[in-house]
Amino acid sequence: MAAEASPSPLSFFFIILVTVFALTPIAHSIPFIVLHGLGDKCTNRGITHFTELLGNWSGSQGYCIEIGDGTWDSWIMPLMEQTAIVCEKVKEMTELIEGYSIIGLSQGNVIARGVIEFCDGGPPVKNFVSLGGPHAGTASVPLCGSSFICILVDNLIKSGIYSNYVQEHLAPSGYLKIPTDITNYMEGCRFLPKLNNEITNKNSTYKERFSSLQNLVLIMFEHDTILIPKETSWFGYYPDGSFSPILPANKTELYIKDWIGLKAMDEAGKVKFFSVPGNHLAISRTDMKTYILPYLEDQASNRTMIMDSSSRRGSMSSSSSIRNFFMELVGLTKYRPLQLTVD
């Protein structure tokens, strides 16, 4: 009887190669949604271009989720109602059933966090990328000119930002946090105290859901004149009772007492603090590729990115006044609510 042929070295190499590939976790792109900011809408040029670029680069499908008519409802619809609408929409999207990422722009970030923390029965959120989000609040609602909507906003602010009427009719009032008026903030503000688990009876579910993220990417704009202070993009804020100093995130009570799991996530390496040059939502393609694109993946592999959150990589010259920039932001001039710098 003929002797059995011994496996060739090439066969052994093939077996080892197949085994290695079988055991190596592979990161793959997953769908993502975009939640736009105040006064914007999904059909605006900046938002569609932003979503398309990231979709093309990542190879995954991106969806801008609209709330009502976009521009108007982003101003007047209470944030809890806006959150509920997005919650129902993502639950209806079969494309997201295995999980998805969220990219939040400005006000869209607090709605995104509301979906993560409050949405019962929704698909799992894998990664959350935040651009210029008022996570710890903002100490000012910028005035935007003389148009009808700006006059309405001005009158609402003057009538008492924490009154029931304003909370029901002005969305930004839900995350306006005046550090010298904390008592009224805690009693009257209807969204941010709940979102940040500042409430007396802490909700462990909010913390558990937020902590389940694979990555939390916080992008701050170095010359942001819309968020007061800009460090709120990193969960930094003023101490209660004073407008100074600006506390870094890890010196705030929210972080130290870990109300939403931010400290635990940070210690586990799941929080990325990035800063980019430019005003509010002014981001270049290079920075999109560097700080957003890597996190449009299901992190099955241990992909890491080196970060220097104290770096200052250039500056952007001032182009328009705060008033004109804000008018652009809310679509009251030729819209460019999201400024993309083409390299």
C-alpha positions as semicolon CSV with decimal commas, in nm:
position;residue;x (nm);y (nm);z (nm)
1;M;0,000;0,000;0,000
2;A;0,133;0,338;-0,097
3;A;0,251;0,560;0,186
4;E;0,039;0,863;0,262
5;A;0,179;1,182;0,124
6;S;0,305;1,424;0,392
7;P;0,144;1,767;0,395
8;S;0,358;2,015;0,212
9;P;0,500;2,325;0,384
10;L;0,266;2,527;0,162
11;S;-0,035;2,346;0,308
12;F;0,079;2,420;0,662
13;F;0,124;2,787;0,571
14;F;-0,227;2,799;0,421
15;I;-0,382;2,641;0,733
16;I;-0,203;2,888;0,962
17;L;-0,307;3,181;0,742
18;V;-0,673;3,077;0,745
19;T;-0,664;3,026;1,124
20;V;-0,514;3,368;1,184
21;F;-0,777;3,539;0,970
22;A;-1,055;3,343;1,137
23;L;-0,941;3,443;1,485
24;T;-0,864;3,808;1,405
25;P;-1,152;4,042;1,485
26;I;-1,234;4,269;1,193
27;A;-1,377;4,618;1,238
28;H;-1,651;4,695;0,992
29;S;-1,846;5,007;0,910
30;I;-2,197;5,037;1,046
31;P;-2,478;5,277;0,957
32;F;-2,478;5,621;1,111
33;I;-2,729;5,898;1,161
34;V;-2,671;6,273;1,169
35;L;-2,867;6,504;1,400
36;H;-2,832;6,865;1,291
37;G;-2,820;7,177;1,502
38;L;-3,039;7,473;1,583
39;G;-3,203;7,642;1,285
40;D;-3,069;7,388;1,036
41;K;-3,239;7,119;0,828
42;C;-3,138;6,795;0,662
43;T;-3,187;6,931;0,310
44;N;-2,945;7,220;0,359
45;R;-2,632;7,202;0,147
46;G;-2,384;7,177;0,434
47;I;-2,562;6,888;0,601
48;T;-2,616;6,684;0,285
49;H;-2,253;6,731;0,181
50;F;-2,126;6,640;0,527
51;T;-2,337;6,322;0,539
52;E;-2,245;6,218;0,185
53;L;-1,872;6,267;0,241
54;L;-1,867;6,052;0,553
55;G;-2,081;5,787;0,384
56;N;-1,851;5,772;0,083
57;W;-1,535;5,761;0,293
58;S;-1,660;5,501;0,540
59;G;-1,851;5,283;0,296
60;S;-2,151;5,283;0,526
61;Q;-2,490;5,440;0,484
62;G;-2,555;5,770;0,654
63;Y;-2,896;5,919;0,729
64;C;-2,984;6,269;0,843
65;I;-3,286;6,234;1,071
66;E;-3,525;6,526;1,040
67;I;-3,751;6,646;1,319
68;G;-4,069;6,809;1,192
69;D;-3,986;7,082;0,940
70;G;-3,628;7,113;1,061
71;T;-3,548;7,482;1,096
72;W;-3,859;7,606;1,276
73;D;-3,917;7,301;1,495
74;S;-3,553;7,298;1,603
75;W;-3,630;7,632;1,769
76;I;-3,976;7,587;1,917
77;M;-4,027;7,216;1,983
78;P;-3,930;7,105;2,337
79;L;-3,620;6,887;2,339
80;M;-3,793;6,594;2,505
81;E;-4,045;6,592;2,219
82;Q;-3,767;6,616;1,961
83;T;-3,591;6,324;2,131
84;A;-3,909;6,115;2,125
85;I;-3,950;6,173;1,751
86;V;-3,594;6,058;1,676
87;C;-3,641;5,760;1,908
88;E;-3,944;5,641;1,713
89;K;-3,773;5,697;1,379
90;V;-3,463;5,493;1,464
91;K;-3,679;5,211;1,599
92;E;-3,859;5,198;1,264
93;M;-3,537;5,182;1,059
94;T;-3,452;4,818;0,992
95;E;-3,110;4,931;0,866
96;L;-3,013;5,017;1,223
97;I;-3,136;4,704;1,398
98;E;-2,785;4,561;1,450
99;G;-2,652;4,890;1,584
100;Y;-2,548;5,230;1,456
101;S;-2,343;5,540;1,531
102;I;-2,467;5,893;1,592
103;I;-2,301;6,213;1,476
104;G;-2,438;6,515;1,660
105;L;-2,401;6,875;1,549
106;S;-2,442;7,148;1,811
107;Q;-2,794;7,120;1,960
108;G;-2,829;6,784;1,788
109;N;-2,588;6,645;2,047
110;V;-2,825;6,680;2,341
111;I;-3,098;6,516;2,133
112;A;-2,853;6,237;2,047
113;R;-2,777;6,183;2,414
114;G;-3,149;6,184;2,486
115;V;-3,191;5,902;2,235
116;I;-2,905;5,708;2,395
117;E;-3,031;5,754;2,751
118;F;-3,411;5,776;2,720
119;C;-3,511;5,569;2,414
120;D;-3,669;5,244;2,532
121;G;-3,640;4,953;2,292
122;G;-3,422;5,133;2,039
123;P;-3,137;4,973;1,844
124;P;-2,797;4,989;2,018
125;V;-2,582;5,297;1,966
126;K;-2,221;5,189;1,916
127;N;-2,036;5,520;1,881
128;F;-2,131;5,879;1,947
129;V;-1,935;6,155;1,773
130;S;-2,014;6,502;1,906
131;L;-1,925;6,823;1,723
132;G;-1,966;7,136;1,935
133;G;-2,223;6,996;2,176
134;P;-2,355;7,194;2,478
135;H;-2,318;6,889;2,701
136;A;-2,274;7,075;3,029
137;G;-2,509;7,352;2,918
138;T;-2,452;7,697;2,774
139;A;-2,465;8,022;2,965
140;S;-2,607;8,229;2,681
141;V;-2,849;8,202;2,390
142;P;-2,692;8,418;2,115
143;L;-2,918;8,687;1,968
144;C;-2,946;8,659;1,595
145;G;-3,074;8,981;1,441
146;S;-3,405;9,147;1,355
147;S;-3,597;8,874;1,174
148;F;-3,930;8,751;1,310
149;I;-3,786;8,438;1,470
150;C;-3,510;8,639;1,641
151;I;-3,759;8,890;1,780
152;L;-3,964;8,598;1,912
153;V;-3,655;8,442;2,073
154;D;-3,554;8,771;2,232
155;N;-3,900;8,820;2,382
156;L;-3,909;8,465;2,515
157;I;-3,572;8,506;2,684
158;K;-3,684;8,830;2,848
159;S;-3,995;8,662;2,986
160;G;-3,790;8,422;3,199
161;I;-3,582;8,140;3,056
162;Y;-3,689;7,886;3,321
163;S;-4,060;7,969;3,311
164;N;-4,301;7,700;3,197
165;Y;-4,395;7,899;2,887
166;V;-4,036;7,944;2,765
167;Q;-3,945;7,583;2,841
168;E;-4,242;7,472;2,630
169;H;-4,174;7,706;2,336
170;L;-3,796;7,758;2,307
171;A;-3,583;7,448;2,257
172;P;-3,246;7,599;2,365
173;S;-3,397;7,685;2,704
174;G;-3,373;7,313;2,776
175;Y;-2,993;7,332;2,803
176;L;-2,942;7,693;2,912
177;K;-2,760;7,679;3,244
178;I;-2,696;8,011;3,416
179;P;-2,433;7,936;3,683
180;T;-2,557;8,218;3,908
181;D;-2,916;8,092;3,891
182;I;-2,877;7,723;3,971
183;T;-3,185;7,701;4,194
184;N;-3,417;7,812;3,914
185;Y;-3,225;7,597;3,668
186;M;-3,281;7,285;3,875
187;E;-3,647;7,370;3,935
188;G;-3,741;7,497;3,591
189;C;-3,512;7,355;3,324
190;R;-3,685;7,050;3,180
191;F;-3,416;6,872;2,982
192;L;-3,050;6,908;3,080
193;P;-3,085;6,828;3,454
194;K;-3,246;6,499;3,356
195;L;-3,000;6,431;3,073
196;N;-2,699;6,486;3,300
197;N;-2,858;6,301;3,591
198;E;-2,835;6,613;3,807
199;I;-3,179;6,531;3,944
200;T;-3,214;6,436;4,310
201;N;-3,322;6,080;4,236
202;K;-3,048;5,959;4,002
203;N;-3,157;5,724;3,726
204;S;-2,916;5,431;3,693
205;T;-3,064;5,339;3,353
206;Y;-2,944;5,667;3,200
207;K;-2,594;5,600;3,326
208;E;-2,598;5,237;3,214
209;R;-2,713;5,322;2,862
210;F;-2,467;5,608;2,814
211;S;-2,182;5,394;2,948
212;S;-2,259;5,122;2,693
213;L;-2,106;5,328;2,412
214;Q;-1,795;5,183;2,252
215;N;-1,660;5,532;2,191
216;L;-1,757;5,884;2,293
217;V;-1,582;6,137;2,069
218;L;-1,600;6,498;2,190
219;I;-1,487;6,760;1,940
220;M;-1,440;7,118;2,061
221;F;-1,391;7,415;1,826
222;E;-1,105;7,631;1,950
223;H;-1,261;7,961;1,841
224;D;-1,623;7,876;1,921
225;T;-1,822;8,194;1,990
226;I;-2,162;8,025;2,001
227;L;-2,121;7,795;2,302
228;I;-2,052;7,973;2,630
229;P;-1,807;7,840;2,739
230;K;-1,668;7,641;2,449
231;E;-1,539;7,382;2,698
232;T;-1,895;7,256;2,740
233;S;-1,817;7,053;2,426
234;W;-1,590;6,848;2,656
235;F;-1,832;6,857;2,954
236;G;-1,635;7,143;3,108
237;Y;-1,831;7,427;3,270
238;Y;-1,847;7,700;3,531
239;P;-1,882;7,613;3,899
240;D;-2,225;7,666;4,053
241;G;-2,264;8,028;4,160
242;S;-1,992;8,185;3,946
243;F;-1,883;8,256;3,589
244;S;-1,523;8,173;3,674
245;P;-1,314;7,971;3,653
246;I;-1,402;7,730;3,374
247;L;-1,371;7,382;3,522
248;P;-1,232;7,102;3,306
249;A;-1,462;6,802;3,281
250;N;-1,274;6,597;3,540
251;K;-1,317;6,871;3,801
252;T;-1,695;6,892;3,767
253;E;-1,937;6,724;4,003
254;L;-2,092;6,536;3,711
255;Y;-1,759;6,368;3,642
256;I;-1,634;6,322;4,000
257;K;-1,960;6,161;4,115
258;D;-1,998;5,987;3,778
259;W;-2,366;6,068;3,732
260;I;-2,377;5,949;3,370
261;G;-2,074;5,719;3,361
262;L;-1,839;5,973;3,201
263;K;-1,560;5,909;3,453
264;A;-1,579;5,532;3,416
265;M;-1,581;5,561;3,038
266;D;-1,285;5,798;3,045
267;E;-1,083;5,568;3,270
268;A;-1,162;5,280;3,032
269;G;-1,023;5,480;2,739
270;K;-1,361;5,517;2,570
271;V;-1,371;5,899;2,571
272;K;-1,173;6,095;2,311
273;F;-1,120;6,467;2,366
274;F;-1,030;6,641;2,039
275;S;-0,994;7,008;1,959
276;V;-0,997;7,156;1,609
277;P;-0,934;7,512;1,487
278;G;-1,223;7,728;1,378
279;N;-1,554;7,867;1,492
280;H;-1,865;7,668;1,576
281;L;-1,910;7,372;1,335
282;A;-1,630;7,489;1,104
283;I;-1,449;7,165;1,026
284;S;-1,217;7,069;0,743
285;R;-1,219;6,748;0,543
286;T;-0,884;6,656;0,696
287;D;-1,025;6,685;1,049
288;M;-1,337;6,492;0,949
289;K;-1,116;6,207;0,828
290;T;-0,893;6,224;1,135
291;Y;-1,148;6,261;1,415
292;I;-1,480;6,128;1,282
293;L;-1,415;5,862;1,020
294;P;-1,231;5,610;1,246
295;Y;-1,535;5,595;1,475
296;L;-1,788;5,502;1,208
297;E;-1,693;5,142;1,274
298;D;-1,807;4,869;1,505
299;Q;-1,500;4,848;1,727
300;A;-1,457;4,471;1,707
301;S;-1,084;4,529;1,670
302;N;-0,872;4,728;1,911
303;R;-0,823;5,027;1,689
304;T;-0,662;5,316;1,870
305;M;-0,586;5,674;1,787
306;I;-0,317;5,893;1,940
307;M;-0,469;6,213;2,075
308;D;-0,322;6,531;2,211
309;S;-0,618;6,730;2,340
310;S;-0,398;7,026;2,433
311;S;-0,255;7,067;2,085
312;R;-0,329;7,378;1,887
313;R;-0,293;7,303;1,519
314;G;-0,332;7,644;1,363
315;S;-0,599;7,909;1,364
316;M;-0,878;8,037;1,146
317;S;-0,899;8,407;1,079
318;S;-1,216;8,579;1,191
319;S;-1,451;8,607;0,894
320;S;-1,777;8,748;1,024
321;S;-1,926;8,888;1,338
322;I;-2,098;8,665;1,592
323;R;-2,430;8,806;1,477
324;N;-2,368;8,722;1,110
325;F;-2,230;8,378;1,195
326;F;-2,534;8,297;1,404
327;M;-2,764;8,420;1,127
328;E;-2,589;8,180;0,894
329;L;-2,618;7,906;1,155
330;V;-2,995;7,937;1,177
331;G;-3,046;7,977;0,804
332;L;-3,145;8,345;0,801
333;T;-2,896;8,431;0,529
334;K;-2,766;8,220;0,244
335;Y;-2,731;7,899;0,437
336;R;-2,396;7,762;0,541
337;P;-2,478;7,623;0,882
338;L;-2,195;7,374;0,857
339;Q;-1,876;7,516;0,716
340;L;-1,658;7,259;0,545
341;T;-1,307;7,367;0,450
342;V;-1,193;7,193;0,132
343;D;-0,823;7,115;0,144
